[in-house]
Amino acid sequence: MTRPFYVTTPIYYVNDVPHIGHAYTTVAGDALARWRRLWGDDVVYLTGTDEHGLKIQRAAEQNGVSPQEWTDRTAARFAETWKLLDISNDDFIRSTEPRHHNAVTQFLQAVYDAGDIELATYEGLYCVGCEGYYTEDELVDGDCPIHDRPVDHVVEENYFFKLSRYEQRLLDHYEEHPEAVQPASRRNEVLGFIRQGLRDFSMSRTSISWGVPLPWDPKHVAYVWFDALFNYCTAVGYGVDEEQFARYWPVDYHLVGKDILRFHAVYWPAMLMSAGLAPPKCVFAHGWLMVGGEKMSKTRANQIHPKDLVAEFGVDGYRYHFLADQRFGPDGEFSYESMVARYNADLANNFGNLASRVLNMATSYCGGVVPDARADGPLVGAAAAAFDGMSAAMERLDFAGGLFAVWELIRAANAYIEDRAPWALHKAGDATATAEVLGDCLEALRIVALLASPAIPAASAELWRRLGQSGRPDDERLPGAATWGLLPAGNSLDKGSPLFPRLDPQ
């Protein structure tokens, strides 16, 4: 039986259109999901949209439409963007769907029945942008530390979740499962926050109506995080299909930005524990994608939309840059100039150039068919190292490190060509040596197409086709498919046009 593997992105707020920060997480999740499918895992990859809360209600009012009209319109933009970027999500959940409303209602009742929700009066500071509460000492010059803008002073009768009851249970959980928050710096951040002492938090609102009503008191709607976080359980059958839910829960990875780490690694596991459910296996919090040294935000007007970059770099060029150019974990800095440089160096000069020169020479010197690859050729070790390096890096969610390992095989193949000079061997009439070199390089290209397919699926599939292979790399299964020597001799080759035409840096 195949192993279940469940990975999620956050569900994104629909108060604005998707930008490259949203796509950064989504492309990473897609590469991970594609990689695990190559291993034959039973993968569920979930993304979607968060559509309740005060922020959405205000955005709808500002645009002169109802909240439902606004969410319908904006959620479609997210779905279109993921289709544009060749995202292979298995589900796209919207928090306004009936299936989610029903699941959240059951979840709320379970937490209430556990005795962890009590009515009280809340007075404090609230950031609409975060949909989160802050203490005075957490603010920066009186502003929200995430959004750099004033917070609201709120006085309301709310229901409170007794988070303080779970302080020790959370500490015990993270001591037993240190891998449950990654990278390690984020785990330390979470532990530090818990050790400062956890305060009960408001989990309902009466000042807004756009949300899920509490089943025991419909005058209140659920605080958006109590609603939104549960999407991860809704999507795999909570309250509807117990067998499916038991198969996929707990989730293997929640991929989130560091600004929502507290909600995912403190509030969320405590809420799950209260309802008698297991916490996530791993919350992996990555840094922000910065532009000009600042986090992207609507207020700073520095958002960049994926479609604008896809128009210049293509889908695979876009995906490759955001996977390879920076480590998944720390903050990263985006610049157009570095994207052009990365595209030209890695995709045009290395990947694309190797494919072009090998296919062109094999077409000219070997009659357009695949010669035999030697079992003991000089690229065998480089191919094995690429597979091992990619495998180890993907276990750490180090997408850049994994692709670097694959590109080492590309560099080895290019160096091998320069060293052996098959054009000179052909000119000298040494057909056997020419065929040996090109056979080795064609087999290296097959393995490159296979290993690079989670990052650049379209280009990898096209290279696969040009090598005379049927189907797509996605159809293959690791580790067997990475074994050297599987490209059938006699396959018809198609040299084609450049896979990644060089861009003018100007």
Number of C-alpha atoms within 10 A of each C-alpha: 6 9 13 16 20 23 22 26 24 23 22 19 23 26 22 17 18 24 19 20 22 21 21 20 24 25 25 23 26 26 25 23 26 23 25 21 20 21 17 18 18 16 21 20 24 26 27 24 23 24 30 29 25 20 19 24 22 15 18 19 12 10 10 11 13 16 21 16 11 21 27 15 13 20 25 14 16 24 16 12 19 22 12 14 20 16 23 18 22 13 14 16 20 25 25 20 10 10 18 24 20 15 20 28 18 17 25 24 15 17 19 19 12 13 11 20 22 14 13 12 12 16 13 15 19 18 21 19 17 17 13 18 18 17 9 12 8 12 17 13 12 13 17 24 17 15 17 14 17 17 22 15 11 14 11 15 17 23 27 20 25 21 21 15 15 21 18 14 13 22 16 12 13 17 12 10 12 15 15 22 26 20 19 15 12 21 21 14 13 20 18 11 13 20 12 9 11 17 14 17 19 26 23 27 24 16 13 16 17 20 23 25 21 22 17 11 9 12 14 22 26 29 27 23 20 22 27 25 20 21 27 26 21 22 23 23 20 24 16 13 11 11 11 13 18 12 15 21 21 18 23 17 22 24 22 22 22 17 14 14 22 16 15 25 26 20 21 20 20 25 25 18 16 24 19 13 14 15 21 20 17 22 25 25 28 23 18 21 23 18 17 11 11 12 20 19 17 13 10 10 8 15 18 16 16 22 18 10 16 16 10 12 21 15 20 21 24 23 26 26 23 25 23 19 20 18 17 25 20 15 17 19 16 20 11 11 11 14 20 19 16 18 24 21 14 21 23 22 15 20 25 22 20 22 28 20 16 23 27 17 19 26 17 14 19 21 13 19 21 25 24 20 24 17 11 11 15 14 22 20 13 19 26 17 16 25 24 16 18 23 19 15 18 18 11 13 21 22 25 20 23 25 24 19 23 26 20 18 25 28 17 17 26 19 12 17 19 11 9 14 13 24 15 11 17 18 11 10 11 12 14 12 14 24 23 16 26 26 25 28 26 25 27 27 26 26 29 26 26 28 29 24 23 27 27 20 25 18 21 26 21 16 28 23 18 19 26 18 18 11 11 18 26 18 12 16 17 16 13 10 19 21 15 22 22 14 24 16 15 14 15 16 23 17 19 13 10 13 18 22 15 17 13 8 11 5
